[in-house]
Amino acid sequence: MPSISEFYGLSIYMYNNGREHNPPHFHVFYGDMECVIDIHKCKKVQGKMAPNKLKLILAWCVIHKDELLHNWELATKKMDLINIAPLV
């Protein structure tokens, strides 16, 4: 599962090996926490994340929604994903 961005200790990943399923989403890891974010809704749909980190993730999702959806299209075709700028 390739990393597509990292910021503030958060690692953002998306599978590109045919294992992903709808709705379009990405995975976030922070320490021992992991969550899944729905790209269309910019909402946590699974897992646990520190509230302050979740706010950062959701803001980043809103800012980069088009790029995330483009990566989703690439992932469904088992193609290489693009890196997305971190939140600064």
PyMOL Python script that loads the backbone (N, CA, C, O; Angstrom):
from pymol import cmd

cmd.read_pdbstr("""\
ATOM      1  N   MET A   1       0.867  -1.161   0.000  1.00  0.00           N
ATOM      2  CA  MET A   1       0.000   0.000   0.000  1.00  0.00           C
ATOM      3  C   MET A   1       0.918   1.230   0.000  1.00  0.00           C
ATOM      4  O   MET A   1       1.592   1.499   0.995  1.00  0.00           O
ATOM      5  N   PRO A   2       0.946   1.966  -1.096  1.00  0.00           N
ATOM      6  CA  PRO A   2       1.856   3.121  -1.189  1.00  0.00           C
ATOM      7  C   PRO A   2       1.417   4.323  -0.363  1.00  0.00           C
ATOM      8  O   PRO A   2       0.230   4.624  -0.238  1.00  0.00           O
ATOM      9  N   SER A   3       2.410   4.995   0.193  1.00  0.00           N
ATOM     10  CA  SER A   3       2.168   6.250   0.895  1.00  0.00           C
ATOM     11  C   SER A   3       1.976   7.345  -0.146  1.00  0.00           C
ATOM     12  O   SER A   3       2.736   7.436  -1.110  1.00  0.00           O
ATOM     13  N   ILE A   4       0.947   8.183   0.054  1.00  0.00           N
ATOM     14  CA  ILE A   4       0.718   9.286  -0.887  1.00  0.00           C
ATOM     15  C   ILE A   4       0.983  10.646  -0.240  1.00  0.00           C
ATOM     16  O   ILE A   4       1.083  11.652  -0.942  1.00  0.00           O
ATOM     17  N   SER A   5       1.099  10.688   1.091  1.00  0.00           N
ATOM     18  CA  SER A   5       1.435  11.938   1.772  1.00  0.00           C
ATOM     19  C   SER A   5       1.774  11.652   3.227  1.00  0.00           C
ATOM     20  O   SER A   5       1.337  10.654   3.799  1.00  0.00           O
ATOM     21  N   GLU A   6       2.566  12.550   3.816  1.00  0.00           N
ATOM     22  CA  GLU A   6       2.900  12.467   5.234  1.00  0.00           C
ATOM     23  C   GLU A   6       3.004  13.870   5.789  1.00  0.00           C
ATOM     24  O   GLU A   6       3.619  14.737   5.168  1.00  0.00           O
ATOM     25  N   PHE A   7       2.408  14.109   6.955  1.00  0.00           N
ATOM     26  CA  PHE A   7       2.494  15.400   7.629  1.00  0.00           C
ATOM     27  C   PHE A   7       2.075  15.246   9.078  1.00  0.00           C
ATOM     28  O   PHE A   7       1.193  14.449   9.399  1.00  0.00           O
ATOM     29  N   TYR A   8       2.710  16.010   9.945  1.00  0.00           N
ATOM     30  CA  TYR A   8       2.408  16.033  11.385  1.00  0.00           C
ATOM     31  C   TYR A   8       2.336  14.636  12.004  1.00  0.00           C
ATOM     32  O   TYR A   8       1.512  14.381  12.883  1.00  0.00           O
ATOM     33  N   GLY A   9       3.200  13.740  11.541  1.00  0.00           N
ATOM     34  CA  GLY A   9       3.221  12.377  12.057  1.00  0.00           C
ATOM     35  C   GLY A   9       2.175  11.458  11.464  1.00  0.00           C
ATOM     36  O   GLY A   9       2.109  10.283  11.823  1.00  0.00           O
ATOM     37  N   LEU A  10       1.347  11.978  10.553  1.00  0.00           N
ATOM     38  CA  LEU A  10       0.296  11.192   9.897  1.00  0.00           C
ATOM     39  C   LEU A  10       0.836  10.612   8.594  1.00  0.00           C
ATOM     40  O   LEU A  10       1.519  11.304   7.838  1.00  0.00           O
ATOM     41  N   SER A  11       0.537   9.368   8.336  1.00  0.00           N
ATOM     42  CA  SER A  11       0.913   8.716   7.082  1.00  0.00           C
ATOM     43  C   SER A  11      -0.358   8.352   6.339  1.00  0.00           C
ATOM     44  O   SER A  11      -1.221   7.655   6.873  1.00  0.00           O
ATOM     45  N   ILE A  12      -0.475   8.831   5.090  1.00  0.00           N
ATOM     46  CA  ILE A  12      -1.665   8.631   4.273  1.00  0.00           C
ATOM     47  C   ILE A  12      -1.349   7.594   3.198  1.00  0.00           C
ATOM     48  O   ILE A  12      -0.359   7.718   2.477  1.00  0.00           O
ATOM     49  N   TYR A  13      -2.191   6.579   3.099  1.00  0.00           N
ATOM     50  CA  TYR A  13      -1.977   5.476   2.156  1.00  0.00           C
ATOM     51  C   TYR A  13      -3.235   5.194   1.354  1.00  0.00           C
ATOM     52  O   TYR A  13      -4.353   5.497   1.771  1.00  0.00           O
ATOM     53  N   MET A  14      -3.010   4.593   0.170  1.00  0.00           N
ATOM     54  CA  MET A  14      -4.112   4.102  -0.650  1.00  0.00           C
ATOM     55  C   MET A  14      -3.609   2.849  -1.372  1.00  0.00           C
ATOM     56  O   MET A  14      -2.530   2.862  -1.964  1.00  0.00           O
ATOM     57  N   TYR A  15      -4.385   1.779  -1.323  1.00  0.00           N
ATOM     58  CA  TYR A  15      -4.015   0.566  -2.042  1.00  0.00           C
ATOM     59  C   TYR A  15      -4.110   0.813  -3.544  1.00  0.00           C
ATOM     60  O   TYR A  15      -4.996   1.531  -4.007  1.00  0.00           O
ATOM     61  N   ASN A  16      -3.184   0.209  -4.310  1.00  0.00           N
ATOM     62  CA  ASN A  16      -3.285   0.265  -5.755  1.00  0.00           C
ATOM     63  C   ASN A  16      -3.060  -1.120  -6.371  1.00  0.00           C
ATOM     64  O   ASN A  16      -2.555  -1.251  -7.486  1.00  0.00           O
ATOM     65  N   ASN A  17      -3.448  -2.143  -5.614  1.00  0.00           N
ATOM     66  CA  ASN A  17      -3.227  -3.513  -6.065  1.00  0.00           C
ATOM     67  C   ASN A  17      -4.538  -4.256  -6.332  1.00  0.00           C
ATOM     68  O   ASN A  17      -4.561  -5.487  -6.342  1.00  0.00           O
ATOM     69  N   GLY A  18      -5.613  -3.522  -6.546  1.00  0.00           N
ATOM     70  CA  GLY A  18      -6.899  -4.151  -6.821  1.00  0.00           C
ATOM     71  C   GLY A  18      -7.673  -4.550  -5.585  1.00  0.00           C
ATOM     72  O   GLY A  18      -8.750  -5.135  -5.705  1.00  0.00           O
ATOM     73  N   ARG A  19      -7.161  -4.252  -4.395  1.00  0.00           N
ATOM     74  CA  ARG A  19      -7.829  -4.651  -3.145  1.00  0.00           C
ATOM     75  C   ARG A  19      -8.831  -3.623  -2.652  1.00  0.00           C
ATOM     76  O   ARG A  19      -9.636  -3.919  -1.769  1.00  0.00           O
ATOM     77  N   GLU A  20      -8.794  -2.413  -3.214  1.00  0.00           N
ATOM     78  CA  GLU A  20      -9.692  -1.372  -2.727  1.00  0.00           C
ATOM     79  C   GLU A  20     -11.131  -1.630  -3.158  1.00  0.00           C
ATOM     80  O   GLU A  20     -11.388  -2.361  -4.114  1.00  0.00           O
ATOM     81  N   HIS A  21     -12.041  -1.029  -2.451  1.00  0.00           N
ATOM     82  CA  HIS A  21     -13.474  -1.197  -2.685  1.00  0.00           C
ATOM     83  C   HIS A  21     -14.139   0.158  -2.530  1.00  0.00           C
ATOM     84  O   HIS A  21     -13.599   1.039  -1.860  1.00  0.00           O
ATOM     85  N   ASN A  22     -15.286   0.334  -3.130  1.00  0.00           N
ATOM     86  CA  ASN A  22     -16.032   1.588  -3.001  1.00  0.00           C
ATOM     87  C   ASN A  22     -16.640   1.692  -1.613  1.00  0.00           C
ATOM     88  O   ASN A  22     -16.890   0.665  -0.982  1.00  0.00           O
ATOM     89  N   PRO A  23     -16.885   2.888  -1.122  1.00  0.00           N
ATOM     90  CA  PRO A  23     -16.676   4.183  -1.759  1.00  0.00           C
ATOM     91  C   PRO A  23     -15.196   4.555  -1.755  1.00  0.00           C
ATOM     92  O   PRO A  23     -14.419   3.992  -0.984  1.00  0.00           O
ATOM     93  N   PRO A  24     -14.795   5.506  -2.618  1.00  0.00           N
ATOM     94  CA  PRO A  24     -13.404   5.948  -2.641  1.00  0.00           C
ATOM     95  C   PRO A  24     -12.961   6.407  -1.254  1.00  0.00           C
ATOM     96  O   PRO A  24     -13.667   7.162  -0.586  1.00  0.00           O
ATOM     97  N   HIS A  25     -11.791   5.945  -0.828  1.00  0.00           N
ATOM     98  CA  HIS A  25     -11.313   6.242   0.516  1.00  0.00           C
ATOM     99  C   HIS A  25      -9.800   6.144   0.580  1.00  0.00           C
ATOM    100  O   HIS A  25      -9.153   5.679  -0.358  1.00  0.00           O
ATOM    101  N   PHE A  26      -9.244   6.588   1.701  1.00  0.00           N
ATOM    102  CA  PHE A  26      -7.826   6.405   1.961  1.00  0.00           C
ATOM    103  C   PHE A  26      -7.648   6.011   3.418  1.00  0.00           C
ATOM    104  O   PHE A  26      -8.558   6.158   4.234  1.00  0.00           O
ATOM    105  N   HIS A  27      -6.469   5.510   3.727  1.00  0.00           N
ATOM    106  CA  HIS A  27      -6.129   5.020   5.056  1.00  0.00           C
ATOM    107  C   HIS A  27      -5.136   5.980   5.694  1.00  0.00           C
ATOM    108  O   HIS A  27      -4.250   6.512   5.025  1.00  0.00           O
ATOM    109  N   VAL A  28      -5.293   6.194   6.989  1.00  0.00           N
ATOM    110  CA  VAL A  28      -4.389   7.073   7.729  1.00  0.00           C
ATOM    111  C   VAL A  28      -3.854   6.327   8.945  1.00  0.00           C
ATOM    112  O   VAL A  28      -4.606   5.693   9.685  1.00  0.00           O
ATOM    113  N   PHE A  29      -2.538   6.416   9.136  1.00  0.00           N
ATOM    114  CA  PHE A  29      -1.885   5.808  10.283  1.00  0.00           C
ATOM    115  C   PHE A  29      -1.203   6.898  11.103  1.00  0.00           C
ATOM    116  O   PHE A  29      -0.550   7.791  10.563  1.00  0.00           O
ATOM    117  N   TYR A  30      -1.370   6.803  12.417  1.00  0.00           N
ATOM    118  CA  TYR A  30      -0.712   7.719  13.345  1.00  0.00           C
ATOM    119  C   TYR A  30      -0.421   6.920  14.609  1.00  0.00           C
ATOM    120  O   TYR A  30      -1.338   6.562  15.348  1.00  0.00           O
ATOM    121  N   GLY A  31       0.852   6.641  14.854  1.00  0.00           N
ATOM    122  CA  GLY A  31       1.204   5.799  15.993  1.00  0.00           C
ATOM    123  C   GLY A  31       0.521   4.452  15.869  1.00  0.00           C
ATOM    124  O   GLY A  31       0.663   3.766  14.857  1.00  0.00           O
ATOM    125  N   ASP A  32      -0.231   4.068  16.911  1.00  0.00           N
ATOM    126  CA  ASP A  32      -0.940   2.797  16.863  1.00  0.00           C
ATOM    127  C   ASP A  32      -2.398   2.952  16.422  1.00  0.00           C
ATOM    128  O   ASP A  32      -3.184   2.009  16.505  1.00  0.00           O
ATOM    129  N   MET A  33      -2.742   4.140  15.958  1.00  0.00           N
ATOM    130  CA  MET A  33      -4.111   4.390  15.490  1.00  0.00           C
ATOM    131  C   MET A  33      -4.178   4.319  13.971  1.00  0.00           C
ATOM    132  O   MET A  33      -3.214   4.627  13.269  1.00  0.00           O
ATOM    133  N   GLU A  34      -5.340   3.904  13.486  1.00  0.00           N
ATOM    134  CA  GLU A  34      -5.586   3.830  12.042  1.00  0.00           C
ATOM    135  C   GLU A  34      -7.044   4.180  11.800  1.00  0.00           C
ATOM    136  O   GLU A  34      -7.923   3.812  12.579  1.00  0.00           O
ATOM    137  N   CYS A  35      -7.290   4.894  10.711  1.00  0.00           N
ATOM    138  CA  CYS A  35      -8.670   5.159  10.322  1.00  0.00           C
ATOM    139  C   CYS A  35      -8.785   5.183   8.805  1.00  0.00           C
ATOM    140  O   CYS A  35      -7.789   5.247   8.084  1.00  0.00           O
ATOM    141  N   VAL A  36     -10.023   5.129   8.349  1.00  0.00           N
ATOM    142  CA  VAL A  36     -10.336   5.176   6.921  1.00  0.00           C
ATOM    143  C   VAL A  36     -11.212   6.399   6.702  1.00  0.00           C
ATOM    144  O   VAL A  36     -12.157   6.645   7.451  1.00  0.00           O
ATOM    145  N   ILE A  37     -10.883   7.170   5.655  1.00  0.00           N
ATOM    146  CA  ILE A  37     -11.591   8.408   5.346  1.00  0.00           C
ATOM    147  C   ILE A  37     -12.287   8.279   3.998  1.00  0.00           C
ATOM    148  O   ILE A  37     -11.651   7.944   2.999  1.00  0.00           O
ATOM    149  N   ASP A  38     -13.585   8.542   3.965  1.00  0.00           N
ATOM    150  CA  ASP A  38     -14.362   8.595   2.732  1.00  0.00           C
ATOM    151  C   ASP A  38     -13.986   9.888   2.009  1.00  0.00           C
ATOM    152  O   ASP A  38     -14.109  10.973   2.577  1.00  0.00           O
ATOM    153  N   ILE A  39     -13.531   9.780   0.769  1.00  0.00           N
ATOM    154  CA  ILE A  39     -13.063  10.957   0.037  1.00  0.00           C
ATOM    155  C   ILE A  39     -14.218  11.882  -0.338  1.00  0.00           C
ATOM    156  O   ILE A  39     -14.096  13.098  -0.191  1.00  0.00           O
ATOM    157  N   HIS A  40     -15.327  11.338  -0.816  1.00  0.00           N
ATOM    158  CA  HIS A  40     -16.448  12.183  -1.233  1.00  0.00           C
ATOM    159  C   HIS A  40     -17.031  12.979  -0.065  1.00  0.00           C
ATOM    160  O   HIS A  40     -17.354  14.157  -0.210  1.00  0.00           O
ATOM    161  N   LYS A  41     -17.161  12.333   1.079  1.00  0.00           N
ATOM    162  CA  LYS A  41     -17.779  12.981   2.245  1.00  0.00           C
ATOM    163  C   LYS A  41     -16.771  13.663   3.159  1.00  0.00           C
ATOM    164  O   LYS A  41     -17.155  14.411   4.058  1.00  0.00           O
ATOM    165  N   CYS A  42     -15.472  13.407   2.936  1.00  0.00           N
ATOM    166  CA  CYS A  42     -14.415  13.901   3.832  1.00  0.00           C
ATOM    167  C   CYS A  42     -14.817  13.609   5.274  1.00  0.00           C
ATOM    168  O   CYS A  42     -14.900  14.504   6.116  1.00  0.00           O
ATOM    169  N   LYS A  43     -15.063  12.332   5.526  1.00  0.00           N
ATOM    170  CA  LYS A  43     -15.562  11.885   6.823  1.00  0.00           C
ATOM    171  C   LYS A  43     -14.903  10.564   7.200  1.00  0.00           C
ATOM    172  O   LYS A  43     -14.682   9.705   6.346  1.00  0.00           O
ATOM    173  N   LYS A  44     -14.590  10.407   8.489  1.00  0.00           N
ATOM    174  CA  LYS A  44     -14.056   9.127   8.981  1.00  0.00           C
ATOM    175  C   LYS A  44     -15.168   8.090   8.943  1.00  0.00           C
ATOM    176  O   LYS A  44     -16.266   8.327   9.447  1.00  0.00           O
ATOM    177  N   VAL A  45     -14.878   6.936   8.343  1.00  0.00           N
ATOM    178  CA  VAL A  45     -15.887   5.882   8.249  1.00  0.00           C
ATOM    179  C   VAL A  45     -15.498   4.625   9.023  1.00  0.00           C
ATOM    180  O   VAL A  45     -16.313   3.721   9.209  1.00  0.00           O
ATOM    181  N   GLN A  46     -14.242   4.577   9.473  1.00  0.00           N
ATOM    182  CA  GLN A  46     -13.810   3.382  10.186  1.00  0.00           C
ATOM    183  C   GLN A  46     -12.556   3.702  10.985  1.00  0.00           C
ATOM    184  O   GLN A  46     -11.757   4.548  10.583  1.00  0.00           O
ATOM    185  N   GLY A  47     -12.384   3.033  12.106  1.00  0.00           N
ATOM    186  CA  GLY A  47     -11.167   3.130  12.881  1.00  0.00           C
ATOM    187  C   GLY A  47     -11.183   4.220  13.937  1.00  0.00           C
ATOM    188  O   GLY A  47     -12.216   4.821  14.233  1.00  0.00           O
ATOM    189  N   LYS A  48      -9.993   4.457  14.500  1.00  0.00           N
ATOM    190  CA  LYS A  48      -9.832   5.447  15.563  1.00  0.00           C
ATOM    191  C   LYS A  48      -8.719   6.408  15.189  1.00  0.00           C
ATOM    192  O   LYS A  48      -7.737   6.035  14.547  1.00  0.00           O
ATOM    193  N   MET A  49      -8.899   7.674  15.611  1.00  0.00           N
ATOM    194  CA  MET A  49      -7.884   8.689  15.383  1.00  0.00           C
ATOM    195  C   MET A  49      -8.046   9.760  16.450  1.00  0.00           C
ATOM    196  O   MET A  49      -9.162  10.072  16.866  1.00  0.00           O
ATOM    197  N   ALA A  50      -6.930  10.317  16.888  1.00  0.00           N
ATOM    198  CA  ALA A  50      -6.967  11.409  17.858  1.00  0.00           C
ATOM    199  C   ALA A  50      -7.776  12.565  17.260  1.00  0.00           C
ATOM    200  O   ALA A  50      -7.568  12.921  16.101  1.00  0.00           O
ATOM    201  N   PRO A  51      -8.694  13.156  18.033  1.00  0.00           N
ATOM    202  CA  PRO A  51      -9.556  14.217  17.495  1.00  0.00           C
ATOM    203  C   PRO A  51      -8.807  15.368  16.841  1.00  0.00           C
ATOM    204  O   PRO A  51      -9.229  15.859  15.794  1.00  0.00           O
ATOM    205  N   ASN A  52      -7.701  15.808  17.438  1.00  0.00           N
ATOM    206  CA  ASN A  52      -6.954  16.920  16.837  1.00  0.00           C
ATOM    207  C   ASN A  52      -6.315  16.511  15.508  1.00  0.00           C
ATOM    208  O   ASN A  52      -6.225  17.327  14.590  1.00  0.00           O
ATOM    209  N   LYS A  53      -5.876  15.270  15.397  1.00  0.00           N
ATOM    210  CA  LYS A  53      -5.299  14.775  14.139  1.00  0.00           C
ATOM    211  C   LYS A  53      -6.397  14.568  13.096  1.00  0.00           C
ATOM    212  O   LYS A  53      -6.179  14.817  11.910  1.00  0.00           O
ATOM    213  N   LEU A  54      -7.564  14.118  13.526  1.00  0.00           N
ATOM    214  CA  LEU A  54      -8.668  13.913  12.592  1.00  0.00           C
ATOM    215  C   LEU A  54      -9.062  15.237  11.934  1.00  0.00           C
ATOM    216  O   LEU A  54      -9.370  15.267  10.743  1.00  0.00           O
ATOM    217  N   LYS A  55      -9.054  16.317  12.689  1.00  0.00           N
ATOM    218  CA  LYS A  55      -9.378  17.637  12.114  1.00  0.00           C
ATOM    219  C   LYS A  55      -8.395  17.996  11.005  1.00  0.00           C
ATOM    220  O   LYS A  55      -8.794  18.521   9.966  1.00  0.00           O
ATOM    221  N   LEU A  56      -7.118  17.716  11.223  1.00  0.00           N
ATOM    222  CA  LEU A  56      -6.108  17.985  10.204  1.00  0.00           C
ATOM    223  C   LEU A  56      -6.337  17.127   8.959  1.00  0.00           C
ATOM    224  O   LEU A  56      -6.251  17.613   7.831  1.00  0.00           O
ATOM    225  N   ILE A  57      -6.627  15.864   9.180  1.00  0.00           N
ATOM    226  CA  ILE A  57      -6.852  14.936   8.066  1.00  0.00           C
ATOM    227  C   ILE A  57      -8.043  15.389   7.224  1.00  0.00           C
ATOM    228  O   ILE A  57      -7.963  15.419   5.996  1.00  0.00           O
ATOM    229  N   LEU A  58      -9.139  15.739   7.882  1.00  0.00           N
ATOM    230  CA  LEU A  58     -10.350  16.131   7.148  1.00  0.00           C
ATOM    231  C   LEU A  58     -10.140  17.443   6.397  1.00  0.00           C
ATOM    232  O   LEU A  58     -10.651  17.605   5.289  1.00  0.00           O
ATOM    233  N   ALA A  59      -9.397  18.379   6.981  1.00  0.00           N
ATOM    234  CA  ALA A  59      -9.084  19.623   6.274  1.00  0.00           C
ATOM    235  C   ALA A  59      -8.238  19.326   5.041  1.00  0.00           C
ATOM    236  O   ALA A  59      -8.478  19.887   3.972  1.00  0.00           O
ATOM    237  N   TRP A  60      -7.258  18.453   5.183  1.00  0.00           N
ATOM    238  CA  TRP A  60      -6.408  18.052   4.065  1.00  0.00           C
ATOM    239  C   TRP A  60      -7.238  17.372   2.982  1.00  0.00           C
ATOM    240  O   TRP A  60      -7.019  17.609   1.794  1.00  0.00           O
ATOM    241  N   CYS A  61      -8.177  16.540   3.376  1.00  0.00           N
ATOM    242  CA  CYS A  61      -9.048  15.851   2.428  1.00  0.00           C
ATOM    243  C   CYS A  61      -9.853  16.859   1.600  1.00  0.00           C
ATOM    244  O   CYS A  61      -9.963  16.710   0.383  1.00  0.00           O
ATOM    245  N   VAL A  62     -10.404  17.863   2.240  1.00  0.00           N
ATOM    246  CA  VAL A  62     -11.185  18.889   1.529  1.00  0.00           C
ATOM    247  C   VAL A  62     -10.293  19.615   0.511  1.00  0.00           C
ATOM    248  O   VAL A  62     -10.688  19.821  -0.637  1.00  0.00           O
ATOM    249  N   ILE A  63      -9.106  19.994   0.941  1.00  0.00           N
ATOM    250  CA  ILE A  63      -8.187  20.736   0.080  1.00  0.00           C
ATOM    251  C   ILE A  63      -7.756  19.914  -1.131  1.00  0.00           C
ATOM    252  O   ILE A  63      -7.613  20.450  -2.230  1.00  0.00           O
ATOM    253  N   HIS A  64      -7.552  18.627  -0.932  1.00  0.00           N
ATOM    254  CA  HIS A  64      -6.973  17.775  -1.974  1.00  0.00           C
ATOM    255  C   HIS A  64      -7.957  16.744  -2.546  1.00  0.00           C
ATOM    256  O   HIS A  64      -7.539  15.720  -3.086  1.00  0.00           O
ATOM    257  N   LYS A  65      -9.234  17.011  -2.427  1.00  0.00           N
ATOM    258  CA  LYS A  65     -10.246  16.039  -2.864  1.00  0.00           C
ATOM    259  C   LYS A  65     -10.057  15.625  -4.328  1.00  0.00           C
ATOM    260  O   LYS A  65     -10.116  14.435  -4.640  1.00  0.00           O
ATOM    261  N   ASP A  66      -9.833  16.581  -5.221  1.00  0.00           N
ATOM    262  CA  ASP A  66      -9.669  16.241  -6.644  1.00  0.00           C
ATOM    263  C   ASP A  66      -8.469  15.331  -6.870  1.00  0.00           C
ATOM    264  O   ASP A  66      -8.548  14.372  -7.637  1.00  0.00           O
ATOM    265  N   GLU A  67      -7.364  15.629  -6.207  1.00  0.00           N
ATOM    266  CA  GLU A  67      -6.171  14.791  -6.337  1.00  0.00           C
ATOM    267  C   GLU A  67      -6.399  13.402  -5.750  1.00  0.00           C
ATOM    268  O   GLU A  67      -5.928  12.406  -6.299  1.00  0.00           O
ATOM    269  N   LEU A  68      -7.117  13.337  -4.639  1.00  0.00           N
ATOM    270  CA  LEU A  68      -7.426  12.044  -4.027  1.00  0.00           C
ATOM    271  C   LEU A  68      -8.300  11.200  -4.948  1.00  0.00           C
ATOM    272  O   LEU A  68      -8.076   9.999  -5.095  1.00  0.00           O
ATOM    273  N   LEU A  69      -9.295  11.831  -5.566  1.00  0.00           N
ATOM    274  CA  LEU A  69     -10.165  11.091  -6.485  1.00  0.00           C
ATOM    275  C   LEU A  69      -9.392  10.651  -7.725  1.00  0.00           C
ATOM    276  O   LEU A  69      -9.644   9.572  -8.260  1.00  0.00           O
ATOM    277  N   HIS A  70      -8.457  11.475  -8.183  1.00  0.00           N
ATOM    278  CA  HIS A  70      -7.605  11.067  -9.306  1.00  0.00           C
ATOM    279  C   HIS A  70      -6.773   9.847  -8.904  1.00  0.00           C
ATOM    280  O   HIS A  70      -6.657   8.892  -9.672  1.00  0.00           O
ATOM    281  N   ASN A  71      -6.195   9.880  -7.701  1.00  0.00           N
ATOM    282  CA  ASN A  71      -5.437   8.723  -7.217  1.00  0.00           C
ATOM    283  C   ASN A  71      -6.327   7.490  -7.118  1.00  0.00           C
ATOM    284  O   ASN A  71      -5.893   6.379  -7.419  1.00  0.00           O
ATOM    285  N   TRP A  72      -7.572   7.690  -6.697  1.00  0.00           N
ATOM    286  CA  TRP A  72      -8.497   6.557  -6.606  1.00  0.00           C
ATOM    287  C   TRP A  72      -8.676   5.908  -7.979  1.00  0.00           C
ATOM    288  O   TRP A  72      -8.662   4.683  -8.101  1.00  0.00           O
ATOM    289  N   GLU A  73      -8.843   6.735  -9.005  1.00  0.00           N
ATOM    290  CA  GLU A  73      -8.977   6.212 -10.375  1.00  0.00           C
ATOM    291  C   GLU A  73      -7.729   5.439 -10.777  1.00  0.00           C
ATOM    292  O   GLU A  73      -7.826   4.366 -11.372  1.00  0.00           O
ATOM    293  N   LEU A  74      -6.563   5.979 -10.457  1.00  0.00           N
ATOM    294  CA  LEU A  74      -5.316   5.270 -10.753  1.00  0.00           C
ATOM    295  C   LEU A  74      -5.251   3.945 -10.000  1.00  0.00           C
ATOM    296  O   LEU A  74      -4.844   2.925 -10.556  1.00  0.00           O
ATOM    297  N   ALA A  75      -5.652   3.969  -8.737  1.00  0.00           N
ATOM    298  CA  ALA A  75      -5.609   2.761  -7.905  1.00  0.00           C
ATOM    299  C   ALA A  75      -6.506   1.667  -8.468  1.00  0.00           C
ATOM    300  O   ALA A  75      -6.136   0.493  -8.456  1.00  0.00           O
ATOM    301  N   THR A  76      -7.688   2.045  -8.963  1.00  0.00           N
ATOM    302  CA  THR A  76      -8.609   1.027  -9.497  1.00  0.00           C
ATOM    303  C   THR A  76      -8.045   0.401 -10.773  1.00  0.00           C
ATOM    304  O   THR A  76      -8.449  -0.694 -11.164  1.00  0.00           O
ATOM    305  N   LYS A  77      -7.107   1.103 -11.419  1.00  0.00           N
ATOM    306  CA  LYS A  77      -6.458   0.586 -12.633  1.00  0.00           C
ATOM    307  C   LYS A  77      -5.105  -0.043 -12.318  1.00  0.00           C
ATOM    308  O   LYS A  77      -4.352  -0.399 -13.225  1.00  0.00           O
ATOM    309  N   LYS A  78      -4.800  -0.177 -11.027  1.00  0.00           N
ATOM    310  CA  LYS A  78      -3.544  -0.756 -10.552  1.00  0.00           C
ATOM    311  C   LYS A  78      -2.331  -0.004 -11.086  1.00  0.00           C
ATOM    312  O   LYS A  78      -1.306  -0.602 -11.412  1.00  0.00           O
ATOM    313  N   MET A  79      -2.465   1.321 -11.168  1.00  0.00           N
ATOM    314  CA  MET A  79      -1.381   2.168 -11.652  1.00  0.00           C
ATOM    315  C   MET A  79      -0.671   2.842 -10.478  1.00  0.00           C
ATOM    316  O   MET A  79      -1.174   2.858  -9.354  1.00  0.00           O
ATOM    317  N   ASP A  80       0.503   3.397 -10.763  1.00  0.00           N
ATOM    318  CA  ASP A  80       1.245   4.121  -9.729  1.00  0.00           C
ATOM    319  C   ASP A  80       0.456   5.348  -9.294  1.00  0.00           C
ATOM    320  O   ASP A  80      -0.175   6.016 -10.113  1.00  0.00           O
ATOM    321  N   LEU A  81       0.498   5.635  -8.001  1.00  0.00           N
ATOM    322  CA  LEU A  81      -0.214   6.778  -7.439  1.00  0.00           C
ATOM    323  C   LEU A  81       0.706   7.991  -7.372  1.00  0.00           C
ATOM    324  O   LEU A  81       1.928   7.858  -7.317  1.00  0.00           O
ATOM    325  N   ILE A  82       0.098   9.174  -7.379  1.00  0.00           N
ATOM    326  CA  ILE A  82       0.868  10.400  -7.273  1.00  0.00           C
ATOM    327  C   ILE A  82       0.967  10.823  -5.803  1.00  0.00           C
ATOM    328  O   ILE A  82       0.060  10.570  -5.011  1.00  0.00           O
ATOM    329  N   ASN A  83       2.058  11.457  -5.461  1.00  0.00           N
ATOM    330  CA  ASN A  83       2.187  12.028  -4.117  1.00  0.00           C
ATOM    331  C   ASN A  83       1.360  13.297  -4.054  1.00  0.00           C
ATOM    332  O   ASN A  83       1.247  14.024  -5.041  1.00  0.00           O
ATOM    333  N   ILE A  84       0.789  13.558  -2.904  1.00  0.00           N
ATOM    334  CA  ILE A  84      -0.039  14.743  -2.698  1.00  0.00           C
ATOM    335  C   ILE A  84       0.636  15.593  -1.624  1.00  0.00           C
ATOM    336  O   ILE A  84       1.117  15.081  -0.613  1.00  0.00           O
ATOM    337  N   ALA A  85       0.659  16.891  -1.866  1.00  0.00           N
ATOM    338  CA  ALA A  85       1.329  17.814  -0.947  1.00  0.00           C
ATOM    339  C   ALA A  85       0.795  17.667   0.472  1.00  0.00           C
ATOM    340  O   ALA A  85      -0.402  17.459   0.671  1.00  0.00           O
ATOM    341  N   PRO A  86       1.674  17.775   1.449  1.00  0.00           N
ATOM    342  CA  PRO A  86       1.243  17.685   2.845  1.00  0.00           C
ATOM    343  C   PRO A  86       0.536  18.961   3.286  1.00  0.00           C
ATOM    344  O   PRO A  86       0.599  19.993   2.617  1.00  0.00           O
ATOM    345  N   LEU A  87      -0.127  18.865   4.409  1.00  0.00           N
ATOM    346  CA  LEU A  87      -0.729  20.033   5.041  1.00  0.00           C
ATOM    347  C   LEU A  87       0.413  20.803   5.725  1.00  0.00           C
ATOM    348  O   LEU A  87       1.201  20.219   6.468  1.00  0.00           O
ATOM    349  N   VAL A  88       0.492  22.092   5.472  1.00  0.00           N
ATOM    350  CA  VAL A  88       1.566  22.892   6.081  1.00  0.00           C
ATOM    351  C   VAL A  88       0.981  24.059   6.840  1.00  0.00           C
ATOM    352  O   VAL A  88       1.722  24.850   7.423  1.00  0.00           O
TER     353      VAL A  88
END
""", "prot")
cmd.dss("prot")
cmd.show_as("cartoon", "prot")
cmd.util.cbc("prot")
cmd.orient("prot")
